[in-house]
Amino acid sequence: MNSRIDNLLGMLKEEPNDLFLNYALAVEFVGQEKYREAENQFLKTLQLNNEYLPCYYQLGQTAEKLNKEKEALAYYHKGVELAKKQNNNKALNELNEAIWMLD
């Protein structure tokens, strides 16, 4: 393990339901190419808050790395719905581009 992952795991022992710490750990797993761990961690983050928009793009990207195209598209489409609801045009454009690249 690397020290960032160890640090995040340590902080999560103190604050297991911290949204940002859970998301940050997932991003670190992606950086280490530990995609299954990343996927599980992104899903845990969404269990804490299913309106945490950055998760949907990252989950889609992670699913693509795991050769799960259908799941990736499902995450992107959920993200598109949420981005529209939150009026987040930057995220909406990124998600639509990801969908376009997969289709």
Residue pairs with C-beta under 8 A, 6 or more apart in sequence:
1 9
2 28
2 32
4 28
5 25
5 28
5 29
5 32
8 21
8 24
8 25
8 28
9 25
11 18
11 21
12 18
12 21
12 22
12 25
15 21
17 48
19 45
19 48
19 49
19 52
22 41
22 44
22 45
22 48
23 41
23 42
23 45
23 52
23 54
23 55
25 41
26 37
26 38
26 41
26 42
26 44
26 45
26 55
26 58
26 62
27 38
27 58
29 35
29 37
29 38
29 41
30 38
30 58
30 61
30 62
30 65
33 65
35 62
35 65
35 66
36 66
38 58
38 62
39 59
39 62
39 63
39 66
42 55
42 58
42 59
42 62
43 59
45 52
45 55
46 52
46 55
46 59
51 82
51 86
53 79
53 82
53 83
53 86
53 88
53 91
54 91
56 75
56 76
56 78
56 79
56 82
56 95
57 75
57 76
57 79
57 91
57 94
57 95
57 98
59 72
59 75
60 72
60 73
60 75
60 76
60 79
60 95
60 98
61 72
61 98
63 69
63 71
63 72
63 75
64 72
64 102
69 102
72 98
72 102
73 99
73 102
73 103
76 95
76 98
76 99
76 102
77 99
79 91
79 95
80 92
80 95
80 96
80 99
83 89
83 91
83 92
83 95
84 92
